[in-house]
Amino acid sequence: MTVENLMPSVQQLSVAERLELIERIWDSLPESLEPSDVPDWHIDILKKRLAAAEANPGDGTPLEEFIEELRKTP
């Protein structure tokens, strides 16, 4: 069964049911992946983001600050 075949059924689910489905799918994933399991386009994006972070180390937000901002958001 392909994702395309599943989509009509998924779209009939309520938002709450789709969120539960996402959680169950996430929980079903292995703790670690083999490099061959990661699509090439993911690797390309990660390489670009790493290069941008290394080229501009002061542009990011420290993790602690980011988390604090998330906590302030209603």
Phi, psi and omega per residue, in radians:
M1 nan 2.361 -3.119
T2 -1.774 2.868 3.090
V3 -1.036 -0.725 3.134
E4 -1.036 -0.662 3.122
N5 -1.208 -0.554 -3.114
L6 -1.373 -0.475 -2.990
M7 -0.968 -0.754 3.116
P8 -1.013 -0.688 3.114
S9 -1.214 -0.721 -3.138
V10 -1.095 -0.714 -3.104
Q11 -1.176 -0.323 3.095
Q12 -1.444 -0.217 3.128
L13 -1.311 2.672 3.039
S14 -1.231 2.944 3.110
V15 -1.053 -0.774 3.132
A16 -1.052 -0.719 3.121
E17 -1.175 -0.671 3.110
R18 -1.165 -0.682 3.086
L19 -1.112 -0.694 3.081
E20 -1.115 -0.705 3.103
L21 -1.076 -0.768 3.099
I22 -1.021 -0.785 -3.133
E23 -1.088 -0.746 3.135
R24 -1.154 -0.685 3.097
I25 -1.122 -0.810 3.133
W26 -0.997 -0.811 -3.124
D27 -1.132 -0.406 -3.114
S28 -1.443 -0.189 -3.120
L29 -1.306 2.589 3.128
P30 -1.215 2.753 3.140
E31 -1.096 -0.603 3.119
S32 -2.393 2.737 -3.111
L33 -2.042 2.670 2.971
E34 -1.379 2.556 3.121
P35 -0.920 -0.575 -3.132
S36 -1.222 -0.271 3.118
D37 -1.416 -0.280 -3.093
V38 -1.599 2.176 -3.131
P39 -1.090 2.567 -3.134
D40 -0.982 -0.633 -3.103
W41 -1.184 -0.492 3.045
H42 -1.156 -0.785 3.136
I43 -1.054 -0.754 3.134
D44 -1.045 -0.779 3.132
I45 -1.109 -0.773 -3.140
L46 -1.087 -0.701 3.112
K47 -1.100 -0.739 3.123
K48 -1.126 -0.749 -3.137
R49 -1.174 -0.680 3.099
L50 -1.130 -0.760 3.117
A51 -1.087 -0.723 3.121
A52 -1.136 -0.714 3.130
A53 -1.149 -0.694 3.134
E54 -1.237 -0.569 3.139
A55 -1.316 -0.476 -3.087
N56 -2.350 1.197 -3.016
P57 -1.088 -0.405 -3.122
G58 -1.550 -0.040 -3.063
D59 -1.372 -0.382 -3.074
G60 -1.407 3.069 3.071
T61 -1.910 2.289 3.085
P62 -1.020 2.513 -3.066
L63 -0.949 -0.793 -3.101
E64 -1.047 -0.725 3.123
E65 -1.153 -0.731 3.123
F66 -1.063 -0.806 3.140
I67 -1.108 -0.712 3.115
E68 -1.075 -0.732 3.096
E69 -1.100 -0.693 3.100
L70 -1.078 -0.701 -3.130
R71 -1.153 -0.507 3.130
K72 -1.331 -0.393 -3.084
T73 -1.292 2.203 3.139
P74 -1.194 nan nan
